[in-house]
Amino acid sequence: MRWNITSVNRTRVFTRLPGAAAKGDKDMITKDMIIGDVISEHPELVRTFFANGMMCIGCPASQGESIEAAAQVHGLDGDALTAALNEALA
């Protein structure tokens, strides 16, 4: 199932993405997901973050920063990183 995860006043808000299948759909990573939430749910993806140039997984900012925002800060392509993360989950 695909979810949109955002932080609102330090509270994480989970909303189902439009068109996402309710059951049987495999979890998909989206670039608007918070890095800390992705790592909490899929710790095996740390290697994929590292392999794609995202070395700040332990940084306090990663606990509230989206994949897209962090990619921009580090000069990375957020879409390519998201695709690599989803490929690693396959």
Legacy VTK file of the C-alpha trace (Angstrom):
# vtk DataFile Version 3.0
C-alpha trace
ASCII
DATASET POLYDATA
POINTS 90 float
0.000 0.000 0.000
1.321 3.454 -0.811
1.199 6.137 1.829
2.054 9.785 1.943
3.919 10.641 5.132
4.260 14.265 6.164
5.222 15.995 9.367
2.857 18.548 10.837
4.000 20.252 14.031
6.305 17.292 14.741
3.405 14.866 14.390
3.566 12.484 11.479
0.451 12.361 9.345
-0.175 9.268 7.213
-2.557 9.536 4.284
-3.232 6.948 1.627
-2.179 8.089 -1.823
-4.956 8.362 -4.399
-5.238 5.251 -6.515
-3.170 3.092 -4.166
-4.464 -0.437 -3.811
-5.736 -1.306 -0.356
-4.345 -4.833 -0.031
-1.772 -6.850 -1.875
-0.042 -3.776 -3.276
3.564 -3.740 -2.274
4.889 -0.796 -0.313
6.239 1.928 -2.541
8.657 4.630 -1.519
7.776 8.139 -2.702
10.076 11.144 -2.714
7.850 13.038 -0.294
8.353 10.405 2.437
10.435 11.287 5.482
13.840 9.587 5.433
13.630 8.584 9.111
10.252 6.919 8.521
11.552 5.006 5.503
14.578 3.749 7.452
12.406 2.783 10.422
10.143 0.738 8.159
12.885 -0.618 5.877
16.295 -0.571 7.630
17.717 -2.646 4.777
17.494 0.461 2.571
20.346 2.213 4.416
22.788 0.589 1.969
20.776 1.895 -0.977
20.798 5.421 0.442
24.599 5.165 0.894
25.135 3.684 -2.584
23.264 6.626 -4.093
25.254 9.330 -2.302
22.951 9.952 0.666
25.373 9.590 3.567
23.488 11.592 6.205
21.091 8.865 7.349
22.002 9.402 11.010
21.730 13.181 10.738
19.012 14.707 12.945
17.570 16.462 9.873
16.832 13.080 8.260
14.234 12.441 10.937
12.012 15.172 9.535
13.264 15.721 5.996
11.738 14.242 2.873
13.773 12.227 0.381
13.200 14.954 -2.206
14.338 17.797 0.080
17.456 15.922 1.190
18.292 15.027 -2.404
18.078 18.700 -3.390
20.350 19.753 -0.521
22.932 17.147 -1.559
22.663 17.791 -5.301
21.088 14.415 -6.032
18.200 13.422 -8.271
15.244 12.658 -5.964
13.443 10.650 -8.651
16.510 8.472 -9.306
17.022 7.894 -5.581
13.365 6.976 -5.112
13.544 4.563 -8.061
16.662 2.929 -6.574
14.940 2.531 -3.201
11.899 0.924 -4.801
14.095 -1.359 -6.887
15.898 -2.463 -3.711
12.522 -3.340 -2.168
11.523 -5.478 -5.179
LINES 1 91
90 0 1 2 3 4 5 6 7 8 9 10 11 12 13 14 15 16 17 18 19 20 21 22 23 24 25 26 27 28 29 30 31 32 33 34 35 36 37 38 39 40 41 42 43 44 45 46 47 48 49 50 51 52 53 54 55 56 57 58 59 60 61 62 63 64 65 66 67 68 69 70 71 72 73 74 75 76 77 78 79 80 81 82 83 84 85 86 87 88 89
